[in-house]
Amino acid sequence: MLKIAGSTDKVSCGILSRASGGRAALPHYLAYLVTQLRTLMAKSIISVVAGYATWTVVFLGGSEGIRAAFSSAHMEDGSVTDLVTLLVYLAVSILASGLAGYVGAPL
């Protein structure tokens, strides 16, 4: 068994062992690392979710606005053949992607 300085937990070859109390013991530096990784992972997940939510709201809202503004350009089946309307859809998708990146990046 190997004793880590400053810790009362016992570790055998880096594998968790059972210490007093019946819980798996982690050396203090490993416990700190796990805590930091969980924090980074949570921030990454929140960042992705915030970016996705932003993109969805901006794109769907923009699409409905385009559909209302250019209702004559939409066929009965929902298809669009007007070049200006298609370029506006493209601009809305670029705007949504840029805003999603802007919202998700700092988190």
Secondary structure, 3 states (H helix, E strand, C coil): CEECCCCCCEEECCEECECCCCCECCCHHHHHHHHHHHHHHHHHHHHHHHHHHHHHHHHHHHHHHHHHHCHHHECCCCCECCHHHHHHHHHHHHHHHHHHHHHHCCC
